[in-house]
């Protein structure tokens, strides 16, 4: 006679904790890799936080080639590379320490945008911790937004 394993709330909680630890570790490594990949762009100032000037400059008039702030354009690249499916975006949202600091968007499409923004903020945070980037006073995320705390990926085990 086959024995059916009995599931309990504790089994689910343990499985979820193990999966999140593994995903956080892999996510931390991906953030480190991405930060290294864009280091020269951050140090040169080519890639930086959003500014009010970026908002004013962005164009979307018919017939015009759309200009995007460098960080917005890079977030689109992140979205395409890291989040080809919506479940991929939800996994990023589950493990990114920036998710708590961003205004939550609603809807499935918004999840991919929010997850890409989380990745970019996590990369900027990691670059700040390495001394490769310092936000200008008029940039978002601000230095305060990127401040290291107990949920930061640089501090490791809290993630």
C-alpha positions, -999 to +999 in steps of 0.1 A: +000+000+000+014+034-011+019+060+017+008+095+008+031+121+023+011+145+045+018+182+038+017+206+066+021+244+068+056+238+082+066+219+051+055+247+029+073+273+050+105+253+050+104+247+013+097+284+007+126+295+030+150+271+012+139+283-023+142+320-013+177+315+002+188+299-030+172+326-052+187+354-031+221+339-034+218+336-071+203+371-074+232+386-054+257+370-077+238+384-108+237+419-093+275+416-087+280+405-123+258+433-137+275+459-116+309+448-129+295+449-164+284+485-162+312+497-139+329+519-165+296+534-176+288+543-139+323+557-132+322+578-164+287+592-156+272+577-188+249+556-166+233+575-137+201+579-118+171+597-132+169+635-131+142+661-137+161+670-168+157+634-181+119+637-176+119+670-196+141+656-223+122+624-229+103+627-261+075+607-275+061+630-301+048+613-333+076+611-359+104+618-334+129+592-323+122+585-287+150+596-263+152+577-230+174+584-200+203+560-199+191+542-168+156+538-183+171+524-215+192+500-195+162+489-175+145+479-207+176+458-216+174+442-181+137+435-186+144+418-219+174+398-206+163+388-171+125+388-173+113+371-206+083+358-187+061+373-159+071+346-134+108+357-139+097+392-128+079+379-098+110+360-087+131+392-089+104+410-068+105+382-043+142+386-036+152+422-044+158+444-013+147+474-034+112+461-039+102+474-005+115+509-013+097+513-047+061+524-052+043+492-060+029+490-095-001+469-102-008+445-131+012+419-149+030+442-173+039+466-145+055+437-126+082+434-153+088+472-152+090+472-114+113+442-113+137+459-138+137+490-117+145+469-086+175+454-105+188+488-115+185+501-080+202+471-066+231+475-091+234+512-082+233+503-045+261+478-050+281+502-071+278+528-043+291+503-018+321+496-040+328+533-045+321+532-082+291+555-082+278+584-062+244+599-071+244+636-079+221+657-056+194+659-083+193+622-091+168+595-082+174+572-065+191+595-040+220+585-019+195+581+010+174+557-012+205+537-018+217+537+018+229+503+030+208+487+057+201+452+071+183+442+039+211+451+016+228+425-007+262+438+001+258+428+037+251+393+025+233+370+049+204+394+056+193+389+020 
